[in-house]
């Protein structure tokens, strides 16, 4: 069995990990528009599909289409915010800028770097989620129809933070295995985009054939969408616990795998 000393090598320091977050804040202090621009994509989807097309779509499971699609867009927003940093930014720091090689010359360790980058990606995804929820609340109140249909929607923000954390860990894990930037095209085209389109964001998964529906339910975004949709609509079901457990377990496993892979890559 591994000793406590061995296990402690993989436990990040919160104090040192915060330095990675502070570094990223300094880097982006003059490029804040890059972060802010990521907020608009789901907003445009909400206005065009939710309010525009939504007026021509009948209710789905007893709720209006705008209220149906909004939690799916929120979950996708969390995913996109997390993977933007977790994929491309970390890859270029790792393989081109060699940022982490210099950082490891300080008391920082690989788990501190990994956790710090995950915290930064989590903060970015949470920022998108919080601002999107405020817009959803304002649109539903001032324009209509109502979008947040239940007091359970108060838990949508912490749930979105959990989703951002899980996707941050998964993005970091994928990046730790990528050796060429072209491989991101495969990840985006074969994994991220199909998840966005087929995970219940825009229409119920129940419309798929049974065999394909089971395959869709393996996708992390499906569980994120289902979790937020139950909270924002008030249709709480026992499956809520399963969605939570899935995101927590997969996120923790992905982060552990990312740390071990980065350890082999950076420590030579």
Protein Blocks (a to p, Z undefined) as FASTA:
>chain_A
ZZfklmmmmpccfklmmmmmmmmmmmmmmmmmmmmmmmmmmmmmmmmmmmmmmmmpccee
hiafklmmmmmmmmmmmmmmmmmmmmmmmmmmmmmnommmmmmmmmbdfklmmmmmmmmm
mmmmmmmmmmmmmmmmmmmmmnopafblcfklmmmmmmmmmmmmmmmmmmmmmmmmpmbf
klmmmmmmmmmmmmmmmnommocfklpcfklmmmmmmpmklmmmmmmmmmmnopacfklm
mmmmmmmmmmmmmmmmmmmmmmmmmmZZ
